[in-house]
Amino acid sequence: MDKMNHSSAEAEAEAIEPLRYLSKGEAAAIESELMKEYKFGQQQLIEIWGHACALAITKAYPLSSLGKKQPTVLVICGPDQNGSIGLVCARHLRIFEYEPTIYHPKRSSHSLHQDFTVQCEKMDIPFLSYLPTEVQLINDAYNLVIDAMLGPEADTANIKEPYSGILVTLKQVKIPIASVDVPSGWDVEEATQDGINPEVLISLTAPKKCAMSFSGKHFLAGRFLPYDIQKKYELNLPDYPGTDCLIEL
């Protein structure tokens, strides 16, 4: 009986281990290890993350809950990996019967990024040629904004145009913002008052340190991580419900 109680206590102790929040270096190391040691392809990872982001949007903003007649969503994509994840997210949202529009001011020359762009074009997802500076036009046209602009690799101390101007606009919108992995303008290591204020954050793999001060609805998409990586980095990921690939924290 004592042995059983001891095992139960150990299990409870393990269950309450705090979730690990990653530094910029740790996040980069995990991604590198996934590709080099575990042979995940970059396209594969982006597809996993983009699909999970779309699912998070369906959970946070079900079609039935949207206030406008059309289920419109504005997806703002940057030039790097977060932008590619945004493109995949938009494609899956289209499949889920949302009506995404993409604003993608600086397209990457990377072949993967171009492929994801073509996939969206082939699904008749419209691309904006410019972002209205009149904030009310954005508020009136869309139910929410998905921020897939500046990812963990961004230098938040040196944000250049057009992204600095986009951040100014996003700080003024009244509709909800959902950010992918790291809210644009935030430092990975800590939240900043200079960034946007999203209502939803979708952390990829594991939450970053800046998410520790996030007070909105927080989703985690990291179920695909091999157990050995979880153990090595002491991530203490939560138990995902059923067959879900993401969980609300």
Beta strands, then each sheet from edge to edge (+ up, - down):
strand 1: 72-77
strand 2: 99-103
strand 3: 127-128
strand 4: 144-148
strand 5: 177-180
strand 6: 200-204
strand 7: 217-221
strand 8: 247-248
sheet 1: 3+ 2+ 1+ 4+ 5+ 6+ 7+ 8-
end
